Amino acid sequence: MTTWAYLDGQWVDPGRPHLNLHTQGLHYGTAVFEGIRAYRQVDGGPPEPFMSVEHLDRFLASCGTLRIDLSESRQDLEGITRELVARSGIEDDCYVRPVAFKRSLLPGVPFGVRLQGVGHGLFVTVVPMATRLGRATRLGVSTVRRVPDVSIPTRAKVSGAYVASALAVDECVAAGHDDALLLTVDGRVAEGSTSNVVARIGSSVVTPSIDQGILPGLTRKVVLELARSAGLQTIERPIELAELYAADELFLVGTGVEIAPVVTLGGVAIGSGVPGPLVLDLCDRFEKLVRNHVPRS
Ligand code: PMP
């Protein structure tokens, strides 16, 4: 495997230094990113990016939040994604990471924190990443709250907002868990560190509504569709933490974790403490979908 990255129109070695120390994205977290998994297909061929159109549309919307006007269109970004995977010679599951960032102050612009008057850059990297679909997860409840939408728009994947996720994971891993649940500022269920939260309560599938200041996850959307097609009712609404402890099943959904059954929450067993029937079925159907056993309607 040869490693390549796309950087502002050129193909470069990601291991070489490319950014100058005045890069504002690094100083202030003023960058946005995406994560796109590409999956080995059942019938062979190169790994196929999953939901790349939706991811790249969200990426461009995130860019807008930071007033970054990329010269690359969504179609260009799709082409870059495919070429990057092909150039790197990766034949198995991998993860593509586009990042758009604030670069240096334009000439004459005074020093300071700002969005206007700052240049921008774009790079896209790829790393091999094996699937972790179905991995049992011990979820801690972090004291760190999800950054609210009134501080950093939560529909955008803004790099700086991930400081809260990193602090939350650090706290929960130190306490013996695998990942962190973050609550909203007013104490309701928000998200995992890099995933959405879904619970089965009886025969209903419930997940926090977007108005709770969560990222509208693409995996969340697919999983809700899969649940509905299995005949279950799905409900998006504010959720209290106490409801999760009493849930029959709980799982995290996101590009990185895919679908991860939560077996303990804050050390307390969820359901019978092993992955439940719904999450096992969803994992099975998700696997078929991403590897193209069945076309996505
Ligand atoms: N919430 C946060 C904070 C995330 O970083 C992610 C990962 N992108 C998700 C939810 C899940 O989103 P998706 O399914 O689109 O990857």
Residues whose N, C-alpha, C, O or C-beta is under 5 A from the ligand:
A	BS01	PMP	E191 G192 S193 T194 S195 N196 L215 P216 G217 L218 T219 R220 V253 G254 T255
